[in-house]
Amino acid sequence: MERGDIKHQEMNDSIRKEYMQRLKAILKSKLNAGNMIKAINTCVVPVIRYSTVIIEWMKAELRSTDQKTRKHMTIYKALHPRANTDRLYITRKEGGRGLLSIEDCVNIESRALGQHLETSEDKWLKSAWEEGLIKLLRGELKKETEGIITAAQDQALRTRYVQRTIDRNNISPTCKKCNTKKETINHIASECPVLAQNQYKKRQDSVAKALYWNLCKKHQLPCSSKWYEHQPEGVIENDQAKIL
């Protein structure tokens, strides 16, 4: 295992250990039911929730943490062993107990990036976000493309890392392309040095091409009817703008 991978795993383990220590301390306390749930939501859940910017959490890990939370609540008699699990995470106003799910919280933090792009004042980021969002909402992507994107978002792709750590298959978890890092979704999408030489460059060129095409439309410069059919020129200009 590479040094970076070891550090990543150590941090992951350290965060989960801190989470469980805080959880047990609150469950052992004399807090009433309502204050106990509030304490878990404000003092325990954020340990993992706010680590999403530096830690790549697998869905199986998040679900396991939620299961362990319920298990310890049962041990400390804060949750009946046959209680309805779903009700535990429903708000009190709706008849539930209001506990925050770790899996849901991490998903919320991940979606926050999309919200940042959507509301960003940077016109290039916003343009790229709107272009991709419109295609997803309209279902204009190829069926194979949409299928693979949603599978990646759901972490359902059986990467070598998932096969080794989740499925317990006896294979190496390292990337087949670079053989240096764990083959995770994030690694395949943006970290592999081998893919960077070809696939990432093509992806970046496509984004730049779409932005270029949008600028041409905005300033009434000649362009194709579809961005991916347009061939950018070295210099193009009119009375409104000049694009290099």
C-alpha positions as CSV (number, residue, x, y, z in Angstrom):
1,M,0.0,0.0,0.0
2,E,1.3,3.5,-1.0
3,R,2.2,6.0,1.7
4,G,-0.6,8.3,0.6
5,D,-3.1,5.4,0.8
6,I,-1.9,4.5,4.3
7,K,-2.3,8.1,5.5
8,H,-5.8,8.2,4.0
9,Q,-6.8,5.0,5.7
10,E,-5.4,6.2,9.0
11,M,-7.3,9.4,8.8
12,N,-10.5,7.4,7.9
13,D,-10.0,5.1,10.9
14,S,-9.2,8.1,13.2
15,I,-12.4,9.9,12.2
16,R,-14.6,6.8,12.8
17,K,-12.9,6.2,16.1
18,E,-13.6,9.8,17.2
19,Y,-17.2,9.4,16.0
20,M,-17.8,6.3,18.1
21,Q,-16.1,7.8,21.2
22,R,-18.4,10.8,21.1
23,L,-21.5,8.7,20.4
24,K,-20.8,6.4,23.4
25,A,-20.1,9.4,25.7
26,I,-23.5,10.9,24.8
27,L,-25.4,7.6,25.1
28,K,-23.9,7.1,28.6
29,S,-25.0,10.5,29.7
30,K,-28.2,11.4,31.6
31,L,-29.6,13.5,28.8
32,N,-33.3,13.1,28.1
33,A,-34.4,11.6,24.7
34,G,-34.7,14.9,22.8
35,N,-31.5,16.4,24.0
36,M,-29.7,13.1,23.4
37,I,-30.7,13.2,19.7
38,K,-29.7,16.9,19.5
39,A,-26.3,16.2,21.0
40,I,-25.7,13.4,18.5
41,N,-26.7,15.6,15.6
42,T,-24.5,18.6,16.7
43,C,-21.5,16.9,18.3
44,V,-21.2,13.5,16.7
45,V,-22.5,13.5,13.1
46,P,-20.4,16.5,12.0
47,V,-17.2,14.5,12.7
48,I,-17.9,12.6,9.5
49,R,-20.2,15.0,7.7
50,Y,-17.5,17.8,7.5
51,S,-14.7,15.4,6.6
52,T,-16.2,14.8,3.2
53,V,-14.0,17.5,1.6
54,I,-10.9,15.4,2.5
55,I,-12.1,11.8,2.9
56,E,-13.6,9.6,0.2
57,W,-16.3,7.6,2.0
58,M,-17.7,4.5,0.5
59,K,-21.5,4.0,0.7
60,A,-20.9,0.7,2.5
61,E,-18.8,2.5,5.2
62,L,-21.5,5.1,5.7
63,R,-24.3,2.6,6.0
64,S,-22.2,0.5,8.4
65,T,-21.7,3.6,10.6
66,D,-25.4,4.2,10.7
67,Q,-25.9,0.6,11.6
68,K,-23.4,0.8,14.4
69,T,-25.0,4.0,15.7
70,R,-28.4,2.1,15.9
71,K,-26.7,-0.9,17.5
72,H,-25.1,1.2,20.3
73,M,-28.4,3.1,20.8
74,T,-30.0,-0.3,21.4
75,I,-27.2,-1.4,23.8
76,Y,-27.8,1.8,25.9
77,K,-31.5,1.3,25.7
78,A,-32.1,4.5,23.6
79,L,-33.6,2.4,20.8
80,H,-35.8,-0.6,21.0
81,P,-34.4,-3.6,19.0
82,R,-37.6,-4.0,17.0
83,A,-38.3,-0.3,16.5
84,N,-38.9,1.1,13.0
85,T,-35.6,2.2,11.6
86,D,-37.0,4.7,9.2
87,R,-38.9,6.5,11.9
88,L,-35.6,7.1,13.7
89,Y,-34.6,9.5,10.9
90,I,-37.9,11.3,10.5
91,T,-38.2,14.7,12.0
92,R,-40.1,15.1,15.3
93,K,-42.6,17.3,13.7
94,E,-43.6,14.4,11.5
95,G,-43.7,11.9,14.3
96,G,-40.1,10.6,14.2
97,R,-37.1,11.1,16.4
98,G,-35.1,13.4,14.3
99,L,-31.7,11.6,14.1
100,L,-29.5,12.6,11.2
101,S,-28.4,9.8,9.0
102,I,-24.6,9.7,8.2
103,E,-25.2,8.5,4.7
104,D,-27.7,11.3,4.0
105,C,-25.5,14.0,5.5
106,V,-22.5,13.0,3.4
107,N,-24.7,13.0,0.3
108,I,-25.9,16.5,1.2
109,E,-22.3,17.8,1.5
110,S,-21.5,16.2,-1.9
111,R,-24.5,17.9,-3.5
112,A,-23.4,21.2,-1.9
113,L,-20.6,21.3,-4.5
114,G,-23.2,21.3,-7.3
115,Q,-25.1,24.1,-5.5
116,H,-21.9,26.1,-5.3
117,L,-21.3,25.8,-9.0
118,E,-25.0,26.7,-9.7
119,T,-24.8,29.9,-7.6
120,S,-21.2,30.8,-8.4
121,E,-20.6,34.3,-9.6
122,D,-17.9,33.0,-11.9
123,K,-19.6,33.0,-15.3
124,W,-17.5,30.1,-16.7
125,L,-18.3,27.8,-13.8
126,K,-21.9,28.7,-14.0
127,S,-22.0,28.2,-17.7
128,A,-20.4,24.8,-17.5
129,W,-22.8,23.8,-14.7
130,E,-25.9,24.9,-16.6
131,E,-24.8,23.2,-19.7
132,G,-24.4,19.8,-17.9
133,L,-27.6,20.3,-15.8
134,I,-29.8,21.0,-18.8
135,K,-28.6,17.9,-20.6
136,L,-29.3,15.7,-17.5
137,L,-32.7,17.2,-16.9
138,R,-33.8,16.8,-20.5
139,G,-32.2,13.3,-20.7
140,E,-30.2,14.4,-23.7
141,L,-27.2,12.3,-22.8
142,K,-26.6,8.9,-24.5
143,K,-28.3,6.1,-22.5
144,E,-24.9,4.5,-21.9
145,T,-23.4,7.8,-20.7
146,E,-26.3,8.5,-18.3
147,G,-26.2,5.0,-17.1
148,I,-22.5,5.1,-16.2
149,I,-22.7,8.5,-14.6
150,T,-25.6,7.6,-12.3
151,A,-23.8,4.3,-11.4
152,A,-20.6,6.3,-10.5
153,Q,-22.7,8.7,-8.4
154,D,-24.2,5.7,-6.5
155,Q,-20.7,4.2,-6.1
156,A,-22.1,1.1,-7.8
157,L,-19.2,0.6,-10.2
158,R,-17.2,-2.4,-9.1
159,T,-13.7,-0.9,-9.1
160,R,-10.8,-3.0,-8.0
161,Y,-10.8,-1.1,-4.6
162,V,-14.5,-1.9,-4.1
163,Q,-14.0,-5.5,-5.1
164,R,-11.1,-5.9,-2.6
165,T,-12.5,-4.0,0.4
166,I,-16.3,-4.5,0.0
167,D,-16.7,-7.8,-2.0
168,R,-13.6,-9.2,-0.3
169,N,-12.2,-10.6,-3.6
170,N,-8.6,-11.7,-3.6
171,I,-7.3,-9.1,-6.0
172,S,-5.0,-6.0,-5.9
173,P,-7.0,-2.8,-5.1
174,T,-4.5,-0.7,-7.2
175,C,-5.4,0.9,-10.5
176,K,-4.8,-1.2,-13.6
177,K,-3.6,1.8,-15.5
178,C,-1.0,3.4,-13.3
179,N,-0.4,0.6,-10.6
180,T,0.3,3.3,-8.0
181,K,-3.0,4.3,-6.3
182,K,-6.2,2.6,-5.2
183,E,-8.7,2.2,-8.1
184,T,-11.6,4.3,-6.7
185,I,-14.2,6.3,-8.6
186,N,-12.3,9.5,-7.7
187,H,-9.0,8.1,-8.9
188,I,-10.4,7.0,-12.2
189,A,-12.3,10.3,-12.7
190,S,-9.5,12.8,-11.9
191,E,-6.3,11.3,-10.3
192,C,-4.8,8.7,-12.6
193,P,-1.5,10.0,-14.1
194,V,-1.9,7.6,-17.1
195,L,-5.4,8.8,-18.0
196,A,-4.3,12.4,-17.5
197,Q,-2.1,12.1,-20.6
198,N,-5.1,11.3,-22.9
199,Q,-8.6,11.0,-21.5
200,Y,-8.5,13.9,-19.0
201,K,-7.1,16.2,-21.8
202,K,-9.9,15.2,-24.1
203,R,-12.4,16.0,-21.4
204,Q,-10.9,19.4,-20.6
205,D,-10.8,20.2,-24.3
206,S,-14.5,19.3,-24.6
207,V,-15.3,21.7,-21.7
208,A,-13.3,24.5,-23.3
209,K,-14.9,23.8,-26.6
210,A,-18.4,24.1,-25.1
211,L,-17.4,27.4,-23.4
212,Y,-16.0,28.7,-26.7
213,W,-19.2,27.8,-28.5
214,N,-21.3,29.6,-25.9
215,L,-19.2,32.7,-26.2
216,C,-19.6,32.7,-30.0
217,K,-23.4,32.4,-29.6
218,K,-23.5,35.2,-27.0
219,H,-21.5,37.6,-29.2
220,Q,-23.2,36.6,-32.5
221,L,-20.1,35.1,-34.0
222,P,-20.3,32.3,-36.6
223,C,-20.7,28.9,-35.0
224,S,-22.2,25.4,-35.6
225,S,-25.7,24.5,-34.5
226,K,-24.2,22.1,-31.9
227,W,-21.2,22.8,-29.8
228,Y,-19.5,19.4,-30.4
229,E,-19.6,20.0,-34.1
230,H,-18.0,23.4,-34.0
231,Q,-14.3,23.7,-34.9
232,P,-12.7,26.6,-33.0
233,E,-10.5,29.1,-34.9
234,G,-7.3,30.7,-33.7
235,V,-8.8,34.1,-33.8
236,I,-12.4,35.1,-34.5
237,E,-13.9,38.6,-34.0
238,N,-16.7,41.1,-34.9
239,D,-17.8,44.5,-33.6
240,Q,-18.8,43.0,-30.2
241,A,-15.9,40.7,-29.3
242,K,-12.6,39.1,-30.2
243,I,-11.9,35.6,-29.1
244,L,-8.4,34.1,-29.2
